[in-house]
Amino acid sequence: MSTFFQNLSGLSDRQVYRHELAMADLAEPLGFDSIWAAEHHFDDYTMCPNVAQFLTYMAGRTKRVRLGSMVMVLPWHDPVRLAEEVAVLDHVSDGRAILGIGRGLGRIEFDGFRATMGESRQRFVEYSEAILGALETGWIESAGNYYRQPKTAIRPSPHSTFKGRVYASAVSPESARIMAQLGVGLLIIAQKPWDKTIAELNAYREIYREIHNGAEPPKPILACFICCNEDAKVADAMHEEYARGYSRSALEHYEFHNEGLADIKGYEYYGALAQNIKKHGVDAFVNFLADLQVRGTPHQVYEQMLNYQRLTDCGGFIGIFSFGGMPHDIAQANMRLFAKEVLPRLQALDVGASVGMPLAIAAD
């Protein structure tokens, strides 16, 4: 499960944090395999500016669950600092960290960090190469165009290899090629028609096999915003209000409707998306994005997620249960019902993957 720290209800940020921390505390006793959080800054879309800090806190409150970033946005970080934070998280959790990385999209966030969006793709490549190398060797160094780093020790030295437990968010077709070259898995948040997502997944897999001498790529992880209720009509009402609320907040935060994104190097894909939104209208896009998410009775939720697993051959799901202004009591009931009725059925599926398990542990 993933916390989301979204504040669309006019509550105090303290109230939102108390709720999301309580949701995270439920994850292990309810049987979830991992806890995740997404990095965002400066507005109410998501209020988790330091994912490593939150996950380190959860490491001390849990014994079993793995701890994943969904994602850490590399161009907003000093690579040395990030490598150190991940190394600390892995030590205090005894090897339970899963590293999710991305290059960012929100202009409000790039502006707040005084960072240039047009440099994000190249910075992501240079930073990720340095960080992933550091987590294997214990030393970070780079001689890139944007990142120049003399060889420096990462202390504490890495707990264990991160091979097999690194994922990257990829939306544009160009990003999929980069992730294949880096040798990392894909973390998918549904934002486009499934036929396009599947085509890009297949392209990534083909590139991965070509680059890595025929080796099979990691199975992707799919993140879903979930509305689960025993009454299908209630689940539909939840979807109408809260999934659409999330979708509208994503549109506003990322400025998907801003055609000016096409003029920023590396974000040309979003210019075409903005033109499509202009053609069909904002409400149509909000409904489209919401309808990619999961809703229904426990059986309907299971069947929809099973279909998504078959479509994408994903190795795991990340469920988000509190979003879009959903009242806290409804969010907890949503998560508890899913954990009781849906989670065991999903965990029983043999999908040929163990998401996020470090190789040293998987071999035990």
N, C-alpha and C positions, 0 to 999 in steps of 0.2 A: 504494500500500500504506500501511497505517497501523501504526505501532508501538502497543503497548498497555500496556507497562510493568506488567503484572499479576504479582503475586507470591503465588501460591497453593501453592507447592511447598516452603515452608520454607527457601528459599535466602536468602542475604543480599541486601539491596537492591542492593549493589554488583554482585553476580553478575547480577542481573536487568538492571541498567543496561548492563553490558558486553555482554550478549546482545542487548538491544533496539537498542543503538547499532550492533552488528554487522549486525543485520537491516536497519537503515536504510541502512547503507553498501552493502548488496547491491542496493538499489532501482535506482539509476541503471545500474550495469553489467548488470543483468538485464533492463532495458528498460522498467521501470515509468515512468509519466508523472509521478507525483507522490508525495510523502511527506507523511503526515498524523500528527497526534497529538491526543489528547483530554485536556482539562483535568479533573483530579480531585485530591482532597486527603484526607489524614488517615487512609486505610486502605489495604489491599492490593489494592483493586479496580483502580485505575490510579494509578501513581505519577509523573504528569507534571504538577506543580503550575504550571509556567510554560511554556506551549506556545510563546510567542514566543521564549523563551530557547533551547529545544531546536531550533526551526526555524532560528533565526539561526546556531546551531552547524552545522546541516546545510547551510545556505546556503554556508558556507565550505568544505564538504567535497564539494560537487557543482557541476556546471556547467549542467545542463539541466533537471532535474526541478523541477516546481513544488512549493510548500511550503504545506500547508493545515492550518488549525486545525479540529478536529472535536469540540468547538468551544471557543471562549473564552466563559466564562460571565459575562455582563456584570454582574449584580448583585454579583459578588464583586470588582469592579475599580473603581478610580478611572478614569472615562472619559478624562480627560486623559492619564493614564499609558498606558492601553491604546492610544489613538490614536498616541501617540509611539512605543510599541513596534512597532506595525504599520508605521508610517512607516519606522522604522529597518530592520526586516526587509525591506521592499520595496526600500529603497536598497541594502543589502548583497547582496541576491539579484538585483538589476537587474530588478525588476518581476515576480518569480516568485511572490509571495505570493498565496494564496487565503484570504479571511477567512471563517471559519465562526463563527457566534455563536449563543448560546442563553441561556435564563434559569435553568437549573438545576433539579434535583429532589431531590438527596441531602440529607436533613435533617442528617446528620452534618457536611456541608460548610457549610450555612447557620449551624449552631450554632457551628462553629469560627471562622467569620468574624464572629460576633456580628451576623448579618444576619437580617432578618425575612422568612421565606418568603412570607407573605401580601402583601408589597410587591413580589415579584419581577416579576410581569407588568408593572406600571406602570413599575417601574424599568427593565426591559428595553426598553420602548418609548421612554422618555425618553433612556436612555443610547445606544441604537442610533441614534436620530435625530441625536443630537449627534455621535456618532463617525462615522457615515457622511457627515454633512455636513462634518465636519472633514477627512476623507480626500479630499473633492472640492475644498474651498475653501482648506484650510490654516489655517482658524480654527475653534475650537470655542466654542460658546456654547449656553446653554439657560436657559429660564425656566419649567421644569416644576414640578410639585408636589413631586417628590422631588429633582430635580437642577436646581440653580441655578448657572450658570456664566457669569461675565462673559466677554466676547469675548477670547479668548486665542490667540496664535499657536501652531501646531504646527510645531516645528522638529526635524529637517529637514522642510521642506515636502513634501507627498506627491510620490512619484516619478511616478505616473501614475494615471489614473482607476481606481477600483475597480468601476465599473459593469460588470456581467457576471461578476464574480468574488467575489460575496458570497453566502453560503448560510447558512441558519438551520435548526437542528433544530426540528422541530415534531411533537408527539405528539398533543396534544389538538386537537379541532376549532376551539376559540377561537384557538389559536396560529396555525393556518393562515391565518385572516383577518388577523391582525396582520402575518404575513410578506408577504402579498399587498399590504397597504397600504404596507409598507416598500419594496416593489419588489425583494425579494431572492428567490433560489432556495431550494428545500427540500433539506435533507440528511436522508435517511430511514434510520433504523436499525430493522430489522423487529422490531416488538414487538406487533403485533396482526394479526388475520386480514386476508388480502390484500383481501377485498372492502371492508372498512372503510378500509384504506389508500387504495385506488383511489378510493372515494367522496370521501374527504377531499382527495385530490389534485385530483380534478375540481372540487370546490367551490373550492379555492384557485385553480385556473386560471380559473374563471368570474369570481371576485371580482377577480383580477388584471386580466383583460381589461376588466372594467367600470371599474375605477379608472384604468387606464392607456390609455384610449381605444382599446381593441381590440388593443393590443400583446400579442404572445405572451409568456408567462412563460418564464424560463429552465427548461431541462429539469432535473429533480431529479437528485441524486446518491444512490446506494443503497450503504450500507455492509453488507458480508457477512463473517461469520466462516466461514473456509473450511478444510475438511479434504480434502486431495487426495492420492491414492495410486494407484499402478498397479493395486493389488489392491482391488477394491470391498469385500471383507470387512474389510481393514485400515482402509480409510476409514470404514466403518461403526463399527468399534471406536474409532477416533479420535473420531468424532462422539459416541459413547455416553459416552466419558470426558471429553473436553475441551470439546465444545460444551455438554454438560450441566453441566460444571463452571463454564463461563462463565455459563450461564443462572442457576444457583443463586447465583453471586456477584452477579449483577445484581439478583436478587430481594432478597438480603440488603442490598446497598448502598443500593438505592433504596427498600427497604421497600414493595415493591409489595403485600404482604399486610397492610399497616397501614391498617385502615379509618379511622383518625384523620386520614389525609390529606384526607378529604372535608371536614373542618372548617376546612381552611386555604384562605383565599381564593386562587382561581386554580388549585387542585389538586383540584377536585371530581371531575374525570374519574377520578382515581386511587382515589377512594373506591369507585366502581362496580367498578373492576378488582379491588380488595381483596375486595369482596363475592363476585365471581366466583371468586376464588382460594379463598376460604373454602368456597364451595359445592362446588367440584370437587377441591380439595386442592392442596397445594404441588407435589407431584410432577407432577401433570397440567400445571400451568403451566410448570414447568421443562422438561418434555418438549415442550410446545407452542412455547416460545421457542426451544429448541434446534432443533426441526424446521423453523423458518423459515430457518435458516442453510443453508450450502451444503456438500455432501459427495459423494464418489464418485471414480471414475476421472477422469482428465482429460476424457474425452469427456462423462461424466455431469455433471461440474462445468460444462463449457461449456454443455451443453443446459439445465441448471437456471438458469444466469445469463442465457442467451438468453431463456428463458421469463420471467424477472423483468424483463428489459429490455422485452419486449413488453407485459407487464402494466402497467408503470409509465411507459413511454416515457422512461426515464431516459437521461441523457446520459453517464453514467459510473458506474463502480463503485469503491468503496474496499475492497480486500481486507485482511482481518486474518488473519494466519497463525500467530500465537503467542498463546495464551490458555488459560485454564482449567487451568493446571498442566502444559501440554504440555512435555515435555523439550526442551531447546534443540536437540539434533541432529534431532529429529523436526520441529520448527518450521522449521528451515532447509531440510530436505528437502522439506517441504510447500510452502514458498515457491518453491524452485528448480524443482520439477516443474511447479507452476502457471505459472511464468514461461516455461518451455520449451514446454509443450504447450497451455496455455489462453490465456495473455496475447496472443500474436500473433493468434489467431482473434478475440478480442474487439476488439482494436485495428483489425482489418480491417473491422469492421462500420461501415456508414454510418448513424449515428443522428442526423445533422443537428445535431450539437452539438460545441463545443470547450470542454470543461469548464474553467472557471477562467481562461480566457485574457483578460487585460486588453484592452480594445478597441483601445488604441493599438498593441499588439503584433499582435493578430489582423488588423489592417488592413494590416500590412506584407507 
